[in-house]
Amino acid sequence: MKKTLLLTLSSFSFALFMAGCTGQMAAPGLSDSEKEDACINLDRKLIKVDKFLTIVERNSAFHLAEADLAMEAPGITESNNKPRMLKDGNKRRAEIEAERQKLGCEPLEK
């Protein structure tokens, strides 16, 4: 009984691990409305990152540390160091743009 249970659990966990690693077995294709919603959400995230980068670029390092801007931008950076904040923000922006391209979203107008 123990061997059967162990074999069943290990094969089930292996199947979950393999499905999670590929990502394609677990995620079906997106419909047009789901794709549009995903693009809108990515655009919102991109706007948030752009706003963050603008604020960081326009302020001095002292004011950024005083304002504790990093706490207001979870998911972008956890640093209060201006160069690190800019680096993290640009990295996050590149990630979001890569996701937009992968989904096939329309290019943003500048």
N, C-alpha and C positions, 0 to 999 in steps of 0.2 A: 504494500500500500504506500509506504513512504517513497519507494523508488518511483512508482507511477506518478505520485504527486510532484516529486522533485523533477522528473522528466517533463511533465506537463508545464510546470511553472517556468523551467528554464527554456523550453521551446517557445512559450508564449512571450517571455521577456526578450528572447532573441528576435522574434518576429517584430515586436514593437520597436526594438532598437534599430533594426534594419529599415523599417518603414519610416522612422524618425530621421534617420541619416540621409536617406535619399530625398525625402520631402515630396517626391512626385507621386509616390504610391498613396500618401495620405491626403494630398491636396488636389481635388479635381479642378478642371479649368474654370475660369471665372466667366460669368455672363457679362453682357455689356453694362448693365446697371451696377453690378458689383465692381467691375473694372473702373467705372466712372467714380463710384464712391471711394474706391481705394486711391484713385488719382487725386480726388478732392482732399482726402485726409493727408496725403503726402504733400500737397500744395500748402495746406495749413501748417504742417511741420516745417516746411521750407521757409514760409513767411516768418515763423517763430525764430528759426535759426538766423535768418537774415536780419531780423530786428535785433537779436542778441549781438550779432557781429557788428552792426552799426553802432550800438551803444558802447561796446567794448572799444571800437576804433576811435570814437569821439571823446572818450574820457581818459584821464590819466590813470596810471596804475594805483596811485594813492586813493583816488575817488572810487575806483572799482573795489578796492579792498575795504574801504569804509562802507560802501553800499552793500557789500556782501552779495554782489550780483550773481555769483555762482549758485546760491541757494534758490534764486528765482528761476533758474534754468536747469531743472533736473533733466537728465538725458543728454545734455549737451556737454557740460563739464562739471567738475567738482572742485576745480582749482580757483584760487583768487589771484594767481599770477597772470598778468596780462598776456604775455607771449603764449603761455600755455592755453589760456582761454581762447585766443585767436586760433591756435593750432587745432584744438579740440572742436571749435565751431566750424572751421573749414573742413575738417575731417567728417563731421556729422553732415555737413551740407553735401559733400561728395557722395556719402552713403545714400542720402535721400535721392539725389539726382540719379544715381545708379539704379535704385529701386524704380524710379519713374520711368527710366529708359527700359528696364526689364519688363515692366507692365505695358509699355507702348503708349504712355500718356503723351498728349500733345505737348510740343515744346512751349515753354513759357515765353511770353513777349517781354521785351525789355524796354 
